[in-house]
């Protein structure tokens, strides 16, 4: 089981790197410049601040997955807390993917459809990965599988 979680951390970490790189195209793809132009300067600044916070969190999650996998699997209280936080983060994002966003204004191009499905697959994978890590850290699963 440990090896499977280690492979999951690599796949998840590199997927998060790809997400962080791909995020640079979101403002253009969704026309943020035009849509944010009508906001007051404070609201525009808040929008960018929150966007950077989210992006920075994704970078941090990638760093943890790729550079601190042993710590994430260490069973310490801090590892359990971080895995719980990241699990909740991606669970909420997965929920929003299905029930929270009105994507009617996004063009129905093939690339947008593929992108949406890839994002959904990524979010499902990250939820499964961090649920598995949390179970590992709490002793619900171990070297021999489920306990």
C-alpha positions as protocol buffer text, in pm:
chain_id: "A"
residue {
  index: 1
  type: UNK
  ca { x: 0 y: 0 z: 0 }
}
residue {
  index: 2
  type: UNK
  ca { x: 286 y: 236 z: 80 }
}
residue {
  index: 3
  type: UNK
  ca { x: 424 y: 203 z: -273 }
}
residue {
  index: 4
  type: UNK
  ca { x: 82 y: 279 z: -421 }
}
residue {
  index: 5
  type: UNK
  ca { x: 52 y: 594 z: -210 }
}
residue {
  index: 6
  type: UNK
  ca { x: 405 y: 700 z: -307 }
}
residue {
  index: 7
  type: UNK
  ca { x: 319 y: 660 z: -675 }
}
residue {
  index: 8
  type: UNK
  ca { x: -4 y: 851 z: -612 }
}
residue {
  index: 9
  type: UNK
  ca { x: 193 y: 1136 z: -456 }
}
residue {
  index: 10
  type: UNK
  ca { x: 416 y: 1157 z: -763 }
}
residue {
  index: 11
  type: UNK
  ca { x: 125 y: 1152 z: -1004 }
}
residue {
  index: 12
  type: UNK
  ca { x: -73 y: 1397 z: -789 }
}
residue {
  index: 13
  type: UNK
  ca { x: 225 y: 1626 z: -744 }
}
residue {
  index: 14
  type: UNK
  ca { x: 308 y: 1644 z: -1113 }
}
residue {
  index: 15
  type: UNK
  ca { x: -61 y: 1687 z: -1194 }
}
residue {
  index: 16
  type: UNK
  ca { x: -69 y: 1983 z: -956 }
}
residue {
  index: 17
  type: UNK
  ca { x: 235 y: 2130 z: -1130 }
}
residue {
  index: 18
  type: UNK
  ca { x: 48 y: 2097 z: -1460 }
}
residue {
  index: 19
  type: UNK
  ca { x: -258 y: 2261 z: -1301 }
}
residue {
  index: 20
  type: UNK
  ca { x: -46 y: 2551 z: -1174 }
}
residue {
  index: 21
  type: UNK
  ca { x: 110 y: 2604 z: -1516 }
}
residue {
  index: 22
  type: UNK
  ca { x: -226 y: 2571 z: -1692 }
}
residue {
  index: 23
  type: UNK
  ca { x: -379 y: 2822 z: -1452 }
}
residue {
  index: 24
  type: UNK
  ca { x: -192 y: 3101 z: -1627 }
}
residue {
  index: 25
  type: UNK
  ca { x: -429 y: 3059 z: -1923 }
}
residue {
  index: 26
  type: UNK
  ca { x: -750 y: 3084 z: -1718 }
}
residue {
  index: 27
  type: UNK
  ca { x: -773 y: 3466 z: -1714 }
}
residue {
  index: 28
  type: UNK
  ca { x: -748 y: 3483 z: -2093 }
}
residue {
  index: 29
  type: UNK
  ca { x: -971 y: 3183 z: -2157 }
}
residue {
  index: 30
  type: UNK
  ca { x: -1246 y: 3324 z: -1935 }
}
residue {
  index: 31
  type: UNK
  ca { x: -1200 y: 3688 z: -2036 }
}
residue {
  index: 32
  type: UNK
  ca { x: -1113 y: 3818 z: -1691 }
}
residue {
  index: 33
  type: UNK
  ca { x: -976 y: 4150 z: -1821 }
}
residue {
  index: 34
  type: UNK
  ca { x: -1308 y: 4247 z: -1977 }
}
residue {
  index: 35
  type: UNK
  ca { x: -1524 y: 4101 z: -1700 }
}
residue {
  index: 36
  type: UNK
  ca { x: -1325 y: 4253 z: -1415 }
}
residue {
  index: 37
  type: UNK
  ca { x: -1304 y: 4597 z: -1581 }
}
residue {
  index: 38
  type: UNK
  ca { x: -1647 y: 4693 z: -1446 }
}
residue {
  index: 39
  type: UNK
  ca { x: -1548 y: 4627 z: -1085 }
}
residue {
  index: 40
  type: UNK
  ca { x: -1416 y: 4892 z: -849 }
}
residue {
  index: 41
  type: UNK
  ca { x: -1039 y: 4891 z: -800 }
}
residue {
  index: 42
  type: UNK
  ca { x: -1075 y: 4736 z: -453 }
}
residue {
  index: 43
  type: UNK
  ca { x: -1293 y: 4450 z: -580 }
}
residue {
  index: 44
  type: UNK
  ca { x: -1054 y: 4389 z: -871 }
}
residue {
  index: 45
  type: UNK
  ca { x: -760 y: 4378 z: -629 }
}
residue {
  index: 46
  type: UNK
  ca { x: -947 y: 4141 z: -400 }
}
residue {
  index: 47
  type: UNK
  ca { x: -1024 y: 3914 z: -696 }
}
residue {
  index: 48
  type: UNK
  ca { x: -658 y: 3896 z: -792 }
}
residue {
  index: 49
  type: UNK
  ca { x: -551 y: 3850 z: -429 }
}
residue {
  index: 50
  type: UNK
  ca { x: -786 y: 3555 z: -381 }
}
residue {
  index: 51
  type: UNK
  ca { x: -680 y: 3408 z: -714 }
}
residue {
  index: 52
  type: UNK
  ca { x: -315 y: 3427 z: -612 }
}
residue {
  index: 53
  type: UNK
  ca { x: -394 y: 3270 z: -273 }
}
residue {
  index: 54
  type: UNK
  ca { x: -561 y: 2975 z: -444 }
}
residue {
  index: 55
  type: UNK
  ca { x: -280 y: 2938 z: -699 }
}
residue {
  index: 56
  type: UNK
  ca { x: -16 y: 2959 z: -423 }
}
residue {
  index: 57
  type: UNK
  ca { x: -198 y: 2690 z: -226 }
}
residue {
  index: 58
  type: UNK
  ca { x: -188 y: 2462 z: -530 }
}
residue {
  index: 59
  type: UNK
  ca { x: 186 y: 2526 z: -566 }
}
residue {
  index: 60
  type: UNK
  ca { x: 232 y: 2444 z: -197 }
}
residue {
  index: 61
  type: UNK
  ca { x: 32 y: 2120 z: -233 }
}
residue {
  index: 62
  type: UNK
  ca { x: 254 y: 2022 z: -529 }
}
residue {
  index: 63
  type: UNK
  ca { x: 568 y: 2092 z: -324 }
}
residue {
  index: 64
  type: UNK
  ca { x: 434 y: 1881 z: -38 }
}
residue {
  index: 65
  type: UNK
  ca { x: 339 y: 1592 z: -266 }
}
residue {
  index: 66
  type: UNK
  ca { x: 669 y: 1591 z: -456 }
}
residue {
  index: 67
  type: UNK
  ca { x: 913 y: 1688 z: -183 }
}
residue {
  index: 68
  type: UNK
  ca { x: 759 y: 1583 z: 146 }
}
residue {
  index: 69
  type: UNK
  ca { x: 582 y: 1256 z: 76 }
}
residue {
  index: 70
  type: UNK
  ca { x: 755 y: 1079 z: 363 }
}
residue {
  index: 71
  type: UNK
  ca { x: 629 y: 1347 z: 599 }
}
residue {
  index: 72
  type: UNK
  ca { x: 275 y: 1326 z: 455 }
}
residue {
  index: 73
  type: UNK
  ca { x: 285 y: 951 z: 522 }
}
residue {
  index: 74
  type: UNK
  ca { x: 456 y: 980 z: 861 }
}
residue {
  index: 75
  type: UNK
  ca { x: 149 y: 940 z: 1079 }
}
residue {
  index: 76
  type: UNK
  ca { x: 223 y: 1249 z: 1286 }
}
residue {
  index: 77
  type: UNK
  ca { x: -51 y: 1480 z: 1403 }
}
residue {
  index: 78
  type: UNK
  ca { x: 68 y: 1750 z: 1165 }
}
residue {
  index: 79
  type: UNK
  ca { x: 64 y: 1507 z: 871 }
}
residue {
  index: 80
  type: UNK
  ca { x: -290 y: 1400 z: 961 }
}
residue {
  index: 81
  type: UNK
  ca { x: -397 y: 1763 z: 987 }
}
residue {
  index: 82
  type: UNK
  ca { x: -241 y: 1858 z: 653 }
}
residue {
  index: 83
  type: UNK
  ca { x: -387 y: 1554 z: 474 }
}
residue {
  index: 84
  type: UNK
  ca { x: -728 y: 1637 z: 624 }
}
residue {
  index: 85
  type: UNK
  ca { x: -702 y: 1999 z: 510 }
}
residue {
  index: 86
  type: UNK
  ca { x: -596 y: 1905 z: 157 }
}
residue {
  index: 87
  type: UNK
  ca { x: -867 y: 1636 z: 140 }
}
residue {
  index: 88
  type: UNK
  ca { x: -1131 y: 1892 z: 240 }
}
residue {
  index: 89
  type: UNK
  ca { x: -989 y: 2146 z: -7 }
}
residue {
  index: 90
  type: UNK
  ca { x: -1018 y: 1908 z: -303 }
}
residue {
  index: 91
  type: UNK
  ca { x: -1350 y: 1763 z: -184 }
}
residue {
  index: 92
  type: UNK
  ca { x: -1502 y: 2111 z: -187 }
}
residue {
  index: 93
  type: UNK
  ca { x: -1350 y: 2179 z: -529 }
}
residue {
  index: 94
  type: UNK
  ca { x: -1490 y: 1852 z: -663 }
}
residue {
  index: 95
  type: UNK
  ca { x: -1834 y: 1938 z: -525 }
}
residue {
  index: 96
  type: UNK
  ca { x: -1814 y: 2280 z: -693 }
}
residue {
  index: 97
  type: UNK
  ca { x: -1713 y: 2115 z: -1019 }
}
residue {
  index: 98
  type: UNK
  ca { x: -2049 y: 1936 z: -1027 }
}
residue {
  index: 99
  type: UNK
  ca { x: -2286 y: 2162 z: -835 }
}
residue {
  index: 100
  type: UNK
  ca { x: -2131 y: 2504 z: -781 }
}
residue {
  index: 101
  type: UNK
  ca { x: -2031 y: 2652 z: -1114 }
}
residue {
  index: 102
  type: UNK
  ca { x: -2259 y: 2772 z: -1390 }
}
residue {
  index: 103
  type: UNK
  ca { x: -2046 y: 2704 z: -1695 }
}
residue {
  index: 104
  type: UNK
  ca { x: -2309 y: 2819 z: -1944 }
}
residue {
  index: 105
  type: UNK
  ca { x: -2099 y: 3119 z: -2049 }
}
residue {
  index: 106
  type: UNK
  ca { x: -1797 y: 2903 z: -2129 }
}
residue {
  index: 107
  type: UNK
  ca { x: -1777 y: 2812 z: -2496 }
}
residue {
  index: 108
  type: UNK
  ca { x: -1859 y: 2449 z: -2567 }
}
residue {
  index: 109
  type: UNK
  ca { x: -1545 y: 2389 z: -2771 }
}
residue {
  index: 110
  type: UNK
  ca { x: -1379 y: 2051 z: -2774 }
}
residue {
  index: 111
  type: UNK
  ca { x: -1077 y: 2184 z: -2585 }
}
residue {
  index: 112
  type: UNK
  ca { x: -1301 y: 2331 z: -2312 }
}
residue {
  index: 113
  type: UNK
  ca { x: -1491 y: 2003 z: -2280 }
}
residue {
  index: 114
  type: UNK
  ca { x: -1168 y: 1802 z: -2260 }
}
residue {
  index: 115
  type: UNK
  ca { x: -1029 y: 2050 z: -2008 }
}
residue {
  index: 116
  type: UNK
  ca { x: -1338 y: 2021 z: -1789 }
}
residue {
  index: 117
  type: UNK
  ca { x: -1318 y: 1641 z: -1789 }
}
residue {
  index: 118
  type: UNK
  ca { x: -945 y: 1644 z: -1716 }
}
residue {
  index: 119
  type: UNK
  ca { x: -1000 y: 1882 z: -1425 }
}
residue {
  index: 120
  type: UNK
  ca { x: -1279 y: 1659 z: -1290 }
}
residue {
  index: 121
  type: UNK
  ca { x: -1051 y: 1355 z: -1319 }
}
residue {
  index: 122
  type: UNK
  ca { x: -773 y: 1545 z: -1140 }
}
residue {
  index: 123
  type: UNK
  ca { x: -1003 y: 1650 z: -855 }
}
residue {
  index: 124
  type: UNK
  ca { x: -1137 y: 1296 z: -811 }
}
residue {
  index: 125
  type: UNK
  ca { x: -782 y: 1162 z: -810 }
}
residue {
  index: 126
  type: UNK
  ca { x: -668 y: 1416 z: -550 }
}
residue {
  index: 127
  type: UNK
  ca { x: -965 y: 1338 z: -325 }
}
residue {
  index: 128
  type: UNK
  ca { x: -888 y: 965 z: -347 }
}
residue {
  index: 129
  type: UNK
  ca { x: -516 y: 1024 z: -289 }
}
residue {
  index: 130
  type: UNK
  ca { x: -555 y: 1240 z: 19 }
}
residue {
  index: 131
  type: UNK
  ca { x: -832 y: 1020 z: 159 }
}
residue {
  index: 132
  type: UNK
  ca { x: -591 y: 730 z: 120 }
}
residue {
  index: 133
  type: UNK
  ca { x: -312 y: 925 z: 289 }
}
residue {
  index: 134
  type: UNK
  ca { x: -542 y: 1017 z: 576 }
}
residue {
  index: 135
  type: UNK
  ca { x: -646 y: 653 z: 615 }
}
residue {
  index: 136
  type: UNK
  ca { x: -279 y: 550 z: 609 }
}
residue {
  index: 137
  type: UNK
  ca { x: -191 y: 808 z: 875 }
}
residue {
  index: 138
  type: UNK
  ca { x: -478 y: 707 z: 1101 }
}
residue {
  index: 139
  type: UNK
  ca { x: -402 y: 336 z: 1067 }
}
residue {
  index: 140
  type: UNK
  ca { x: -718 y: 243 z: 876 }
}
residue {
  index: 141
  type: UNK
  ca { x: -502 y: 102 z: 599 }
}
residue {
  index: 142
  type: UNK
  ca { x: -151 y: -28 z: 624 }
}
residue {
  index: 143
  type: UNK
  ca { x: 111 y: -232 z: 446 }
}
residue {
  index: 144
  type: UNK
  ca { x: -129 y: -523 z: 404 }
}
residue {
  index: 145
  type: UNK
  ca { x: -422 y: -318 z: 275 }
}
residue {
  index: 146
  type: UNK
  ca { x: -741 y: -242 z: 468 }
}
residue {
  index: 147
  type: UNK
  ca { x: -741 y: -326 z: 835 }
}
